[in-house]
């Protein structure tokens, strides 16, 4: 048994071989939890299962170290009942596929016994491309459609430039600029919509993206944790770090604060604990809830270890749960 002040956390995430020691948010949170003496364990989504209504998992004790080659080492696997841990942190990277859906449905059974963050129902509710559209007043002109004629009409209505992206995309994948008169226009639309078989998101281009990039705003329990800028590489409208964007200092504008005030209460209602907002030119583009990133880059730029705040709040939630 752990001392009463110490806790046991299970991180459901990708294989530890994918972790980048100076970038991964999951690693930073695990490292901070370990520094406090908490027991930190790792498992894959496929390691979580059911025995009747009991939620079980095959976990391995995780040891974190600032080692580029092996930031996380794992102990021997152990089969446990997740009712016996203090919190389960879902940190599986997108896409939100069938396996991700099944994981959230299984973890629903822990409600009232073990804290799960982000909340499984909240994860299902908050599609990262569509959730923002509960708040049309803070979102740029946007449509979701599979129909080419509607996309072409929208493109003209917003001045001849728009961005198209798949609803289940992530990391800047398959994000394209649509421009009236471009010889590739039809091909781009057909590619993302799968020849009209799948819906896509189409948003008016916000020109500030070229000069300013976007901002990633991290929220904990609906409140501001920090902000970082993401600057695209030259000639690219995508600011994602995975596709060549770079982190840069950023400050909140009044429009950004309005976004936080507008969406914060809904995030709390859906029990979305750690959330990343993507903002361009004072407009909300996406809401990242599956495994929001850039905590380490943000910490370096502000000179403060923001993992401390996240684990502080997690401990508070565990102590108050399930009230």
Secondary structure by P-SEA (a helix, b strand, c coil): ccccccbbbbbbccccccccccccaaaaaaaaaaaaccbbbbbccccccccccbbbbbbbbbbbccccccccccccbbbbccccccbbbbcccccccaaaaaaaaaaccccccccccccaaaaaaccccccccccccccccccccccaaaaaaaaaaacccbbbbbccccccccbbbbbccccaaaaaaaaaaccccbbbbbbccccccccccbbbbbbccccccbbbbbbccccccccccccbbbbbbbbbcaaaaaaaaaaaaaaaaacccbbbbbbccccccccccccccaaaaaaaaacccaaaaaaaaaaaaaaaccc
